[in-house]
Amino acid sequence: MSILTESKFWIATLERCVKTGAQTAVAFLTADLSGILEVDPIQAASVVGLAVVVSAATSLGSIPISGDGPSAVRAESLNAPRTQAHRAD
């Protein structure tokens, strides 16, 4: 069965796209060095949209490289249990 038919892959890819979009929006707003009301919303949406498309393309392009996850740089497994990366204590 192809990884493209599994919902886990698409959920992980969507999560990466949302994170990339949010990071790009923050970077665009802070790099402009102007007030938030002075930013061109069409241009900002265009930049964020392009970043999301590139994120999705990277996830799709990395399928044969890294196992069953959408990560291109590490062998991510969608079937592995999630662990906490940070501890509060």
MOKARA-V286451 format. One record per pair of residues at least 4 apart in sequence whose ideal C-beta (glycine too) atoms are under 8 Angstrom apart, sorted by the first residue. I is the first residue (numbers start at 1). J is the second residue. Records with the same first field share a line. If there is no record, write none. Layout:
BEGIN
I = J, J
END
This chain:
BEGIN
1 = 5, 6
2 = 6
3 = 9, 63, 68
4 = 9, 63
6 = 10, 68, 78
7 = 11
8 = 12, 78, 79
9 = 13, 68, 69, 70, 78
10 = 14
11 = 15
12 = 16, 59, 69, 70, 76, 78
13 = 17, 56, 59, 60, 70
14 = 18
15 = 19
16 = 20, 55, 56, 59, 70
17 = 21, 52, 55, 56, 59
18 = 22
19 = 23
20 = 24, 51, 52, 54, 55
21 = 25, 48, 49, 51, 52, 55
22 = 26
23 = 27, 51
24 = 28, 47, 48, 51, 52
25 = 29, 44, 48
26 = 30
27 = 31
28 = 32, 39, 44, 47, 48
29 = 36, 39, 44
32 = 38, 39
34 = 38, 39
35 = 39
39 = 43, 44
40 = 44
41 = 45
42 = 46
43 = 47
44 = 48
45 = 49
46 = 50
47 = 51
48 = 52
49 = 53
50 = 54
51 = 55
52 = 56
53 = 57
54 = 58
55 = 59
56 = 60
57 = 61
58 = 62, 70, 72
59 = 63, 70, 71, 72
60 = 70
61 = 72
62 = 66, 70, 71, 72
63 = 70
65 = 72
66 = 71, 72, 73, 74, 75, 76
67 = 75, 76, 77
68 = 76, 77, 78, 79
69 = 75, 76, 77, 78
70 = 76
71 = 75, 76
END
